[in-house]
Amino acid sequence: MPSYSDHDALGLAELVRTGQSSADELLGEARARAAEVNPRINAIVRDVEPPAPQGAAPEGGRPFDGVPFLLKDLHQDIAGVPTSSGSRALKDVPAAETATVTERFVAAGLVVFGRTSSPEFGAKGVTEPHAFGPTRNPWNLDHTPGGSSGGSAAAVAAGIVPCAAASDGGGSIRI
């Protein structure tokens, strides 16, 4: 298999499309990388069983078919899976329904396998939720990543996934 870390999300999807790799192989690579680095950086706070796309592929296919992906633990719900929003009170409360943005990520072919750390309710500019503890910047473990999407940023910077879900209501992905 060509090197996982040498490809961006579209490059990995092309490997799947051309049969040079499979979605299962890519997911295995992502999970292996997460097992290696996540204990140090605490970017992924919950493992998720990948939801299957619903219905037929959209016109033009699934551009990110087979690409491992992580959801932010804030507003990016999967029905039946807890979305803690970084809160100890919500840590084990399952979401009632799947968020539209999550449905669209999955419809595009992304393989969701975890949730990334976010500060409680996204209310701080640092990723240090009480529910899971601080996330660390993989480039300097003495620092935390900024913004409420810091878990996603740390996962991408550490090479766990080529892209991850984020959002920006108050500067998160800009920080």
C-alpha positions as CSV (number, residue, x, y, z in Angstrom):
1,M,0.0,0.0,0.0
2,P,1.3,3.5,-0.8
3,S,2.2,5.5,2.3
4,Y,-0.8,6.8,4.2
5,S,1.0,9.9,5.5
6,D,2.1,11.0,2.0
7,H,-1.5,11.7,0.8
8,D,-4.1,14.3,1.5
9,A,-7.8,13.4,1.7
10,L,-8.4,13.5,-2.0
11,G,-5.2,11.5,-2.6
12,L,-6.3,8.8,-0.2
13,A,-9.7,8.7,-1.9
14,E,-8.0,8.2,-5.2
15,L,-6.0,5.3,-3.8
16,V,-9.4,3.7,-2.9
17,R,-11.0,4.6,-6.2
18,T,-8.1,3.0,-8.2
19,G,-7.9,-0.1,-6.0
20,Q,-4.4,0.7,-4.7
21,S,-5.8,0.6,-1.2
22,S,-9.1,-0.2,0.5
23,A,-11.1,1.9,3.0
24,D,-10.4,-0.8,5.6
25,E,-6.7,-0.5,5.1
26,L,-6.8,3.3,5.4
27,L,-8.9,3.0,8.5
28,G,-6.4,0.6,10.0
29,E,-3.6,3.0,9.3
30,A,-5.5,5.9,10.9
31,R,-6.4,3.8,14.0
32,A,-2.8,2.6,14.3
33,R,-1.5,6.2,14.1
34,A,-4.1,7.2,16.7
35,A,-3.0,4.4,19.0
36,E,0.6,5.6,18.7
37,V,0.1,9.4,19.3
38,N,-3.2,10.0,21.0
39,P,-2.1,8.9,24.5
40,R,0.3,11.9,24.3
41,I,-1.9,14.5,22.7
42,N,-5.5,13.5,23.8
43,A,-7.1,14.7,20.6
44,I,-9.6,11.8,20.2
45,V,-11.9,11.5,23.2
46,R,-14.3,8.8,21.9
47,D,-14.0,6.0,19.4
48,V,-17.0,5.6,17.0
49,E,-18.2,2.7,14.9
50,P,-18.2,4.2,11.4
51,P,-21.8,4.9,10.2
52,A,-22.6,3.7,6.7
53,P,-23.8,6.2,4.1
54,Q,-27.5,6.2,3.7
55,G,-29.1,5.9,0.2
56,A,-27.5,6.0,-3.2
57,A,-24.2,7.8,-3.8
58,P,-24.8,11.5,-4.7
59,E,-24.4,12.5,-8.3
60,G,-20.7,12.5,-9.1
61,G,-20.0,9.8,-6.5
62,R,-18.4,10.1,-3.1
63,P,-15.4,12.3,-3.5
64,F,-13.8,11.3,-0.2
65,D,-14.7,7.6,-0.4
66,G,-12.8,5.6,2.2
67,V,-11.0,8.5,3.8
68,P,-10.7,8.2,7.7
69,F,-12.3,11.2,9.4
70,L,-12.9,12.5,12.9
71,L,-15.9,14.5,14.1
72,K,-15.7,17.4,16.6
73,D,-17.4,16.6,19.9
74,L,-19.7,19.6,19.5
75,H,-22.8,19.8,17.4
76,Q,-21.7,17.1,15.0
77,D,-24.0,14.4,16.3
78,I,-24.5,10.7,15.4
79,A,-27.8,9.3,16.6
80,G,-27.2,7.0,19.6
81,V,-23.6,8.1,20.1
82,P,-22.8,10.6,22.9
83,T,-21.8,14.1,22.0
84,S,-20.4,15.5,25.2
85,S,-19.7,19.1,24.0
86,G,-16.7,18.8,26.5
87,S,-19.1,18.6,29.4
88,R,-19.0,16.0,32.2
89,A,-22.8,16.2,32.5
90,L,-23.3,15.2,28.8
91,K,-20.4,12.7,28.6
92,D,-22.5,9.7,28.3
93,V,-25.8,11.1,26.9
94,P,-26.5,9.8,23.4
95,A,-27.6,12.1,20.6
96,A,-31.2,11.8,19.6
97,E,-30.5,12.3,15.9
98,T,-27.7,12.6,13.4
99,A,-26.8,16.2,12.5
100,T,-27.2,17.3,8.9
101,V,-23.5,18.1,8.7
102,T,-22.6,14.6,9.9
103,E,-24.9,13.1,7.3
104,R,-23.2,15.1,4.6
105,F,-19.7,14.1,5.7
106,V,-20.7,10.4,5.6
107,A,-22.5,10.9,2.3
108,A,-19.3,12.3,0.8
109,G,-17.6,9.0,1.7
110,L,-15.7,10.0,4.8
111,V,-15.2,7.2,7.3
112,V,-16.0,8.6,10.8
113,F,-14.2,6.6,13.5
114,G,-13.9,9.0,16.4
115,R,-14.8,12.3,18.1
116,T,-12.2,15.0,18.8
117,S,-11.8,17.1,22.0
118,S,-13.5,20.4,22.4
119,P,-13.7,22.7,25.4
120,E,-17.0,22.7,27.3
121,F,-19.7,24.0,25.0
122,G,-17.0,25.5,22.8
123,A,-16.9,28.4,25.1
124,K,-13.1,28.8,25.5
125,G,-10.3,29.5,23.1
126,V,-8.3,26.5,24.3
127,T,-9.1,22.8,24.1
128,E,-9.1,21.9,27.8
129,P,-12.4,20.3,28.6
130,H,-13.1,19.2,32.2
131,A,-14.7,16.0,30.8
132,F,-11.5,14.7,29.1
133,G,-8.5,16.8,30.1
134,P,-6.4,19.1,28.0
135,T,-5.4,18.3,24.4
136,R,-1.8,18.8,23.6
137,N,-0.2,20.3,20.5
138,P,1.7,17.5,18.8
139,W,4.5,19.9,17.8
140,N,5.0,21.0,21.4
141,L,3.4,19.0,24.2
142,D,3.8,21.9,26.6
143,H,1.1,23.8,24.6
144,T,-2.6,23.2,23.9
145,P,-4.1,23.9,20.5
146,G,-6.3,26.9,20.3
147,G,-9.9,27.1,19.7
148,S,-12.8,24.8,20.3
149,S,-11.7,22.7,17.3
150,G,-8.3,22.0,18.9
151,G,-8.8,18.3,19.0
152,S,-9.4,18.2,15.3
153,A,-6.4,20.4,14.6
154,A,-4.1,18.3,16.8
155,A,-5.3,15.1,15.1
156,V,-4.5,16.5,11.7
157,A,-1.2,17.9,12.8
158,A,-0.2,14.6,14.3
159,G,-1.0,12.7,11.1
160,I,-3.8,10.7,12.4
161,V,-6.1,11.9,9.6
162,P,-5.6,14.2,6.6
163,C,-8.6,16.3,7.6
164,A,-11.1,16.4,10.5
165,A,-14.3,18.2,11.2
166,A,-14.1,21.7,12.8
167,S,-16.4,24.7,13.2
168,D,-15.9,28.4,13.9
169,G,-18.5,30.3,15.9
170,G,-16.0,32.5,17.7
171,G,-12.7,32.0,16.1
172,S,-12.0,28.3,16.6
173,I,-10.4,27.3,13.4
174,R,-8.8,30.7,13.0
175,I,-7.1,30.3,16.4
